[in-house]
Amino acid sequence: MSVKIRPYINGGWEVDIRVRRPDGTVDRERRKAPISSNTSALRRWAEEREREFAKLKPPEPPVVVVEQVPVIPTLREFAPRFIEGYAKANQEKPSSIAGKESILRVHLIPELGDRRLDAITTEDVQCLKVALNRNKKAPKTVNNTLTVLATLLKTAVDWKVLQQMPCVVKMLKVPVRTMEFHDFDAYEKLVAAAVKEGETARLLVLLGGQAGLRCGELMALEWRDIDLLKKQLTVARSDWKGHVTAPKGGSIRHLPLTERLVAALRQARHLRGSRVVCQDDGSPLTQKVVQGIVRRVAQRANVKAGVHILRHTFCSHLAMRGAPAGAIQKLAGHQHLSTTMRYMHLSPAAIDAAIRLLDGSGLAGAVEK
């Protein structure tokens, strides 16, 4: 430490104090003394000020704030977070979660997995389409893949991982498929073959063809869902690989039963378990078992096999018998009327009623017809 006293420029005295800190730095203070004469009092004041200044802590060095640039994850890194934080957090059905996981694993990660989310371009999306087309994937499969990609990126935007969508995802135009179904004669052959195959086969063919149940709904149907006195069936749940959830679309529907289905259910009533169709020991059927039974019955009847063809048969027969589109939609549990309209070209009554409008009889005349 050192103290120097020198004349101040405007009169009086200046005290110049230097203090060396433990880290080797030197702090300095220069100030005008409050005592105007160079006496022992001035010296004592300077020494006192020196001791006070030595006790002072040196000023903290300025804090340099380095702004952290967020690290954008790759699609491969973000995929598990998307499944957990979006699909599972929103309590999607197990089949939907499995579908997203499969699309990520089979299609998206192999093509775009190492791309940062913000680096996925519209051209990358088009290249993904090319790759899927090269592997002869159906337009619906391509669109399912694109939907998962778009949902993943939008979720990243919602979670502030991305500031904005990095690309445009355009779906393919999907041609309207012709629904395969059994005509009336073929369906009767199928029912007859199912009777020979056994009780379970008969119920599967009738519940699919005369109630329009999906495969998972067939497997999950319980006796408590059936009111034989009211001749009504309630579709309340669906089974997918052992996971019992709400039916597709999340809506419970109530179906009136045909006389033939009521008779079959009464005859088949059992105490093996709560499920209407089940294994001999009462355990639930699996999708593979149901498909195998229907395949054997179809081979016996010499008709095309497929569990979902039974559901198409249900809708097609209703349309061919003249049922209104709204009624078919409600009975089948279609979420969108556009799905039901795929069957309406089979309805001669609806077509005839529309043409009658051109006869000048108006809507009332068309309805009377």
N, C-alpha and C positions, 0 to 999 in steps of 0.2 A: 504494500500500500504506500501511497505517496500523496503529499499535500503540498501544493505550491500556492503562494500568495503573491499576486501581482496587481499593479494599479489597473483599475477598471477604466475603460475608454472614456466614459462620461463622468469620471470622478469616483472616488471611493476605491474599494478593493474587490478583486475577484479571487475566488477560491477555486482551484483546479484539483479535483480529487480523482485518483486512479486506484482501482481495486482489482487484483487478480483473483479470479475464482478458482476453485479446486480443479475444474476441468480445463484450466489453462486460458480461459477467455478473460479479457480485461474490460471492465465496465468503467465508464468515465462520467463525471458530473462536473460541470462548470456553472457557477452561479455567483451573483453579486452578494457580498457579505452585508449583513444589516448594520455592521459597525464601520463607521467612516474613518476611524484613525487606526494607524498601524501600531497597535499596542499589544500588550500581553492578552488583553481581552479578546482581540481579534484572533490571536493564535489559539486561545482556548476554544473559541467558537468553531474555528476550522477543524480542530482535532475532534471536537464533539460531533461535528457534522460528518467527519470521516468515519467515526465509529458507527453512526446511524446508517450511513450509506453502505457500509460493509455488511450490515445485518439485512439489508434489503435483498429479496430474491431477484435474480435476474429475470427479465421479462421472458415469458414463454415464447419459444419460436413459433412463427405463424404455422397454423395447421393447413396443410395442403390437402384439399378434398379431391380425391380422384374419383370421378364419376364411374360407377361400375356399369359396363356395357352388358346387358343381359345376354346370356348364352342361349341361343335358340337350339332346342333339341332336334335331333333327327327324327324321322318318322318311326324308326325302329325304337328309339329311346322313349318317344311319347306314347307309343301304342299301349303299353301296360297301364299307364296313367289314364288313358282314355277309357280303357275297358273298366277299370276300377272306379274312376271318378265320374264316369258318364253312364255307361251301360248298367253296371251293377248298382250304382248309387240311385239311379232312376227306377230300380226294381224291374228292369225289363225281364221278359220271360226267359227261362234258361235256354230255350231254342234260339231266341234272338241273340243272346250273348254268345252262344256257341257259333252262330252264323257269322257274327262280326269277327270273332277270334279266327275262324277258318279263313275268311276273306283276307284278313291281315296277314296270316301266316302263309297262305298259298299264293296270293296275288300281289298285295300291296308291298309287303316287306321285300320280297325278291326283286321287285321292279324299282321301288322308291325308298327302300329302307334306310339307305345311307345318305339320303338327301335331307338337309336341314329343312324344316317346315317352311321357312320363308323363302327357300330356294326352289320350291316346287313350282314350276311354270305351267302355263297353259299348254305349251308344247309337250311337256312331260306327261300331261294328262292324255293328250292325243297319242303319244307313244305307248302309253299304257293300254289304250284302246286297241292299237295295232297289235300289241303282244297278245291280248286276249282274243282278238279275232284270228290271229295266227294259230292259236291253240283251239280254234273252232268252238269258242264259248258262245252260248246262246245270247241274244240281245238282253234278255232278262238278267242273265248272270253278269253281263258287263255292267248293266245299270245298277245291280245290287252292289257291285264292287265300287262303282263311282259314287254311290250314295254313302257308303261307309267312309270313303275318302273325304267327301264334302262335309259330312257330319263331324269327322275328326278335326278338320281344319277350322270349321266354324266354332267348335268347342275350344280350340286353341285361342281363337280370337276372343271368345267370351271370358276366358280365363286370363286374358292379358299376356299370354305367351306370344301372340302375334298382334300387331297393331291392326292388320287388315288381312282379308283373304288374299293370298299370294297368286291365285290363279282362278280361271273360270272353269267350272265343271259342267259340261253339257251332256245330257243323257242322249242315248240312242232312241230312235223311234222304234217302238216294239210293235210288230204286226199283231193284230188280233188273232188269237189262236182259235182253231176249231175245236170245240169241246167234244171229246170222244164219249159216247154213251151207248148203252144197250137199248136197242129198240124193244118194243113190247114183247115180241116173240122170244128174242134172245134173253131177255130178263127172266121170262118164265122158265126157260131152259136152265138158267143159272139157279133159280130157286129150287127147281126139281133136283138138280145135281147137289145142291147144298143139303137138302133133306137126306139124301143118300150118304153124304159125307159125315153128317152128325149134327147134333143139337147146336153146338157152338157155331158151326159153319152156317147153319140156317139163320141164326140170330144175326150174325155179321152181315149176311146178304140182305136181310130184311131191314135191319137198322140203317144200313147204308143206302139201300135203294128205295125204301119207303119212308125214311125219316131224315135222310140226307146228312147223317152224322159223319164227321171227319174221323180219320183213323184214331187220333188221340182222344176224341170224344167217345168213340166206341169203347176204347180201352178203359176210360175213366168212369163210364156210366155205372151208377149204383142203383140198387133196388129202391132206395129211398127217393130216387128221382122219377119213379114211375108210379102213376096213379091209375090202376087198372079200372077202377070204378068210373072215374071221370074220362078214362081213355086218353090220358095226357102224359107226355114225357117232358121232363125239364132237362135242358142241356146246361149244366152248371159248372163243369170242369173239363179239363183236358189233361192227358198224361203224355209227357215226353221224356222218354228214358228214365222213368221213375219219378220225375218231377211233376207234381200235380198242380196245375195253375188254372186260371180262368180260361174259358174258351177263347178262340181267336177273336180279336176285337174287344175282348173284355166284357161282353154283354151276355147275360143269361137269356135264353129264349125258351119258349114253351111251345110244344108241338102236339097237335091232336094226332092220335094214333089210328092207323087203318085197322079194320076188323081183323085182317090176316095177321098183322103184327101183334094185336092184343091177344089173339089166340095162341100165337107162338110164344109170347112172354108168359102167359099163364101155364102153358105146358112145360116151359123150361124153368119155372121157378125152382130154385135150389137153396140149400142152406150151407153151401161150401164156403161162402164168404160174402162180402158186401157188393162185390162187382157182379154185374149181370153176365158178362162174358169173362171167363177166367180159366185157369188151368184146373186139372182134375183135383189138385190139392187146395184149390181156392186162391192160389197166388195170382197176381195180375198177369195178363198176357203182355208180351212185348210186341213192338212194332214188327219185328222180323217174323214172329209167330203168326200174327194177323195176316201179314202179306203172304206167308206160306199157305195158310188155309185158303185164302181167296184165290191164290194161284192154282191150287189143286182143284178147287171147285170149277174154275174157269176152264181148265184143261179137260175136266170131265164133261162140261157142257159144250166144249169146242167153241168158246167165245174169248174175246180179248180179256186178259187179266189186268187187274189194277183196283186197289181199294178206292182210289179217288174217282174211278169211273163209275162206281156205285153212286157217289154223291152227284156226279154230273147226270146220271140217269134219273135221279130224283128230280132235279131241276128241269131236265128236258121233258120228262113225262108230264110234269105240271104244266109247262108251257104248251105242250102238244094237246093237253086236255082243255086249254083255254084259260088257265089261271092268270090273273093280272100280275104284272111285273112286281108291283108293290107287295103282293101277298107272297110271291116266290122269294123276294128279298128278305122278308121277315122270317119265313120258315127256314130258309137256308142260312140265315145269319150273315148275309153279305153286308159289309160296311158301306159299300158304294153301289148305287143302282146301276152304274156302268157295268159292273160284274154280272148282275142279273140280266142285263140286256143282251149279253152274248147268247142267251138261250131263246130270246123272243122271236128270232127268225123262224123258230119251229112252231109258232103259235098261229095256226090258220085263222082262228077266231079273231085275233087282234088284227091280222092283215086284212081280213074281210071287213071288219068294222071300219078300218081306215079308208078302204076303197069306197065304201058306201057313202062316205062324205062327199064324194064326187058325183053321186047320183042326185044331189040337191036335197036330200032328206035331212041334212044337218046332223048335229051331234046327237040329238034325241033319237033320230032314226037309226043312227049307227049303233047306239046303245041298245035299242029295241032288237036290232038284228042279232 
